[in-house]
Amino acid sequence: MRWFVLTATILVLIALLAGGAAFYSYSYVTDPTRLSVEPVEILIQHGDSLPVVANELQQAGVIKRAWPFEWLARYQEKDDKIKAGEYHFEGNVSLIEILDKLVEGSVVTYEVQLREGARLEEYLVLLRNTDKLVNDLSDVTPVNVLERLQLRSTATHGEGLFYPDTYQYRRGESASSVLNQAFDLMNQELSLAWFSQSELVQVDTKYELLIVASMIERESHIQADRERVSGVIHRRLALDMFLQIDPTVIYALGEDFRGRLWRRDLRIDSPYNTYRVKGLPPSPICASSREAIRAAANPAPGKDLFFVSRGDGTSQFSETLEEHNRAVARYIRNR
């Protein structure tokens, strides 16, 4: 009887110890108050083994010891599901939360903004120097960008083909991956506008519509005025008139532009000089916003053939040259 009682007591003690150990283990991996992490980023490389990941976490101060994390990952059969990338940790976290974050791939993301109305060369310079992007654009230019990135387009070079927006990326991604996203998004926006175009549109292709949009982008930032500028451009195309768009001349001048146009600038020999060459310039002159693209596809009806900036962001529109000359005298010469 004594042996029976002793054996039962031992079994009870073992059970209590086992239960206590299990409870301690469970609370250790789930209790966030056990781990208080200072803000830190760690980078997990492709191919890193579980011990390597655990040691990285320990050295960074995310976990106190490597072995409980390794045990948890193997116990939950997630040791081969951890995703590579850069991770941010701070505050009170548990081992389970840390493991789940690595398995879900909740990596740190960054943002880069491609500005509306900018030239492609500006995008290339920006992306080459954006922190945490891998620069694979060193030998890429607006002329060869389509070939180098293997992008399908009927254009002869890349000006205006990349949509201005804010793009997210992860550490270690290529700079060209941002341009790929911008190229695809521009095609989407252009297609939407093309298939909803007005009957007043006077161009034959989506690319020509994008050229019109780029001129509108540089002429006005007010949507009502953009649609009227679009109306002027399409009417002048229909009447075989010179477009006389100042930003195309500025584009032709390039680095020679000094902040204002002079009469001699309007005589520059360039296919982008819409004062000397009828029709559209050979390419867009900048990156067009959604609003400019939609204005290009939906020109305002009317009889306006001229416009001039008032100097406050708005434009003065005129139907006749006489009216336009009076507007120029008022808003340009007096200024």
Disulfide bonds with the S-S distance in Angstrom:
none
